[in-house]
């Protein structure tokens, strides 16, 4: 069974603020994979991997906008529709 973390747990483990995590969700940079029935954000292992990539790129000095563009391209490359063969002509 995959592990999930609430935002407070990520804050404690990463040192990021809840405000930063909320902002990244708001701008679409790091969206939680699920929410509880009461609306609390739940992050899975894939989300945490993305979080650490974002943090590493920020430490290299990249702006959030550039990081977001790179993440969207990476996600698009992984999506099944982007790898599907074109229909026959």
C-alpha positions as CSV (number, residue, x, y, z in Angstrom):
1,X,0.0,0.0,0.0
2,X,1.4,3.4,-1.0
3,X,2.1,5.9,1.7
4,X,0.4,9.3,1.9
5,X,1.3,12.4,3.8
6,X,-0.7,15.4,4.9
7,X,0.6,18.9,4.4
8,X,1.7,19.2,8.0
9,X,3.8,16.1,7.7
10,X,5.5,17.4,4.6
11,X,6.1,20.7,6.3
12,X,7.9,19.0,9.2
13,X,9.9,16.7,6.9
14,X,10.9,19.3,4.3
15,X,11.2,22.5,6.3
16,X,8.9,24.2,3.8
17,X,6.0,26.3,5.1
18,X,2.4,25.3,4.8
19,X,1.9,28.7,3.0
20,X,4.5,27.7,0.4
21,X,2.9,24.3,-0.2
22,X,-0.6,26.0,-0.5
23,X,0.9,28.5,-3.0
24,X,2.5,25.7,-5.1
25,X,-0.9,24.0,-5.1
26,X,-2.7,27.2,-6.1
27,X,-0.4,27.9,-9.1
28,X,-0.5,24.2,-10.2
29,X,3.2,23.4,-9.4
30,X,2.5,20.7,-6.8
31,X,-1.1,19.5,-6.6
32,X,-1.9,16.8,-4.0
33,X,-2.9,13.5,-5.6
34,X,-6.0,13.2,-3.3
35,X,-8.0,14.9,-0.6
36,X,-9.7,13.5,2.5
37,X,-13.4,13.7,2.8
38,X,-12.9,16.9,4.8
39,X,-10.7,18.5,2.1
40,X,-7.3,18.0,3.6
41,X,-4.5,17.6,1.0
42,X,-2.9,14.1,0.7
43,X,0.4,13.7,-1.1
44,X,1.6,10.3,-2.4
45,X,5.1,9.1,-3.1
46,X,5.0,10.5,-6.6
47,X,4.0,14.0,-5.3
48,X,6.8,13.9,-2.8
49,X,9.3,13.0,-5.6
50,X,8.0,16.0,-7.5
51,X,8.3,18.2,-4.4
52,X,12.0,17.3,-4.0
53,X,12.7,18.0,-7.7
54,X,11.1,21.4,-7.3
55,X,13.1,22.2,-4.2
56,X,16.4,21.1,-5.9
57,X,15.6,23.3,-8.9
58,X,14.8,26.3,-6.6
59,X,18.1,25.8,-4.9
60,X,19.8,26.1,-8.3
61,X,18.1,29.4,-8.7
62,X,15.4,28.6,-11.2
63,X,12.2,30.6,-11.0
64,X,8.9,28.8,-10.2
65,X,7.5,29.7,-13.7
66,X,10.4,27.9,-15.4
67,X,10.1,24.9,-13.0
68,X,6.4,24.7,-13.7
69,X,6.9,24.7,-17.5
70,X,9.5,21.9,-17.2
71,X,7.2,19.8,-14.9
72,X,4.3,20.2,-17.3
73,X,6.5,19.1,-20.3
74,X,7.7,16.1,-18.3
75,X,4.1,15.1,-17.3
76,X,3.0,15.5,-21.0
77,X,5.8,13.2,-22.1
78,X,4.6,10.5,-19.6
79,X,0.9,10.8,-20.4
80,X,-0.5,7.8,-22.4
81,X,-2.0,10.1,-25.0
82,X,1.3,11.6,-25.8
83,X,2.8,8.2,-26.6
84,X,-0.1,6.7,-28.5
85,X,0.4,6.0,-32.1
86,X,-1.4,8.3,-34.5
87,X,-4.5,6.8,-36.2
88,X,-3.9,5.2,-39.6
89,X,-4.4,7.5,-42.6
